[in-house]
Amino acid sequence: MTTAKDDTLAIRISRVLADRIISGALEPGSRLGQDHIAEEFGASHVPVREAFRRLEAQGLAVSEPRRGVRVAGFSMGEVKEVAEMRAALEVLALRHAVPHLTRAVLDQAEEANRAGDRAGDVQAWEEANRSFHRLILTPCAMPRLLKSIDDLHTASARFLFSGWRAEWEAPTDRDHRAILDALRAGQVETAASVLARHVQWVGQKPRKAG
């Protein structure tokens, strides 16, 4: 039986390990040793096992018979699947969020977009990008949908970091600008269409807008 303390610790462990996997510090196929991780965090095996389950649910780890828990790899098919799922789910969330999007929320999203333009590395850009999407989608007030989208963003971040780790050039994100302009103008279908197209380039090398 797990306790609230175990659950809190499991969340912290899973977040730290997820950050390491996403950044590439833990490479695909690397073994996640239960004893080693428990020792690192001063934890029992209970929260560590729960952390592993969270990582598996996010597609970041796999449990294999006789091999234990390892960092999951990914294929281009998975990259495409995540992009298509994000497109469908984020458009759904946006449609439900639109009636609740205030000027203040859109202003915050605009600032997040500017932060992305100023980003000096891929980590800073990804944080700003995720903030932009959360700001325009969270008002949908559909927690299960938002949790699914957040897990997909985590997978997307891993693809992005893998593709951009060796060479970074901050992209000029005109899609975000187009989404904001459409939302401010009340053009929901245009905003939804741009958003759906926007997430399709996940995992690809960024292109500078000309």
N, C-alpha and C positions, 0 to 999 in steps of 0.2 A: 504493500500500500504506500503510495507516494504522499508526501506532505507538501504544504504550500511552499516551504523552504526548498524542497527538492525541485518543485516545478520552477521556481524562480531561478535556481542555480542551473537547471537544465536549459532554460531560455538563454541565460548568459553564456553557457558553454557552447550552445549551438550557434549563437551569433558570432562568437570569436572564431570558431572553426569555419563557419560560413565565410567570414571575411578572409580567412587564410586561403580557402579554396577558390573564392572569386578572384582574389588578387594573384593567384598562381603560386603562392608560397607553398601550398600543398598541391602537388600535381596529380593528374588522373592516375589511378592505380595505387596511389600511396595508401598504406595501411593505417587505419585509425585505431591505435592500440588503446583498449579500454583501461588497462592498468596505468599506462603512461599518462593518459589524459586525466584520469581520476587523481593521480598524484599531483599533476600540474595545478589542478584547480582545488586541491584539498577536499575532494568530494568522494562520496561513496560511489559504487557502480550504478546505483539506481538513477540519479540524475544524468549520468553519462549515457546510459542506455536510452533514456528519454531524449537526450540531445541527439543521439544517433538517429532515432526515429524521426525527429524533426528534420534532420538533414536529408533523410531518405524521402520524406514527403515533398521536400523542395527539389528533389532530383539531383542533389549534390553528393549523395553517398549511396552505396549499394551494399547489401549484406549478402555474402556468398557462402555457401556451405563449405566448411573446413578452411575457408580463407579469411573469415571474419568480415569486418566492415572496412570498405575501401572508398577512396574518393572516386566518384563516378566520372567516366569519360563522356564525351558527347560527339554526335555525328552531325553532318550538315542537315540530315533529315530532321534531327531534333531541333536544330536552329530554326528551320522552316516551320516546324510544328508550333514552337513557342511563339514565333512571329504571328502566325495565323490565329492562334488562340488569343494572343494579346489584342490583335485587331478586332476580333469579334467581341471580346469581353469589355474592352475599354470603350468601344462605341456604345455598347449596352449601358455601361455605367454613365457615360457622358449624357446620353439621352435622358436618363433619370436625374442627373445632376443639374442640367440646364435650368430648370425652374427655380433652383436654389442658389445659382451663381450670382453673387453680389458684385458690385463694382470693386469692393475692397478685396474680394477673393481674386478677381481678375488682375488687380494691381499687384497682388502678391505673386501671382503666376508670372506676370511680366518681369518682376524683379528676379525671380528664379531663372527666367530665361536669360536675363542680362548676366547673372552670375555664371551661367554656363558659357556664355560668350567670353567671359573673362578668365575662365578656368585655365590653370597652368599645367594641369596633368589630367589623365583620364579619370582618376578617382574623384577629383573635384568636379569634373564635368558630369560624371554619372550621378553624383549626389544632387547636383542642380537639376539634372534632367528628371530624376525620380521625383524630386520635390515639385517640379512643374506638373507632372502627370498626377501626382497625389492631390495637389491643390484643386485641379479642375474636375477630378473624379470623386473625391471624398464626399461632396455634398449629395451624392446619390443616396447616402445613408443605407447602403446595402452591405452589411459587414462581411457576409460570406463571399460575395462577389469581389469585394475589395481585398479580402485575404487571398483569393485565388490570383488576382491581378498582381498583388505584392509578391507572391511566390514566383510568378512568371517574370517579374522585373528582376528578381534575384538571379534567375537563370539567364536572362538577357545580359545582366551585368557581367556574368562570367564569360559569355561569348564575346562581349565587347572588350573586356580586359585581355582575353586571349588574342584577339585580333590586333589590338592597338598597343600591346605592351612594349613592343620593340620600337615603335615610331608613333609619336603623338603630335597631332596638329588639331587645335581646337576647331570644330566645325562651326560654320555660321548657320544657325538653325532657323531657316526661314519658314519651315513647317510650323514651328511653335508660334511664330509671329502671325502666320496665316490663320491658325486656329483661334488665337486671341482676337484678331480682327473680326473673324466671322462670329464669334460668340458675342462680342460687343455690339455687333450689328444685328444680332438676333437671327443669324443665318445658321440654324442648327444643322441642316443637312450638309452644308458646305464644311462646317467644322468637323462633323462626323466623317465625311469623306476624306478630308485631309489627315485626320487622326488615323484612320484605317490604313491609308497609304504610308503614313509616317513610320509606323512600327514595322513595316515590312523590311526595312533595311537593317534590322537588328542583326548583329553578328558580322556585318560587312564593314569594310574599311570606310571611314567617313569621307565624304566628298565635299570639298569646299564649294560653296555656292558661287557661281560666277556673276 
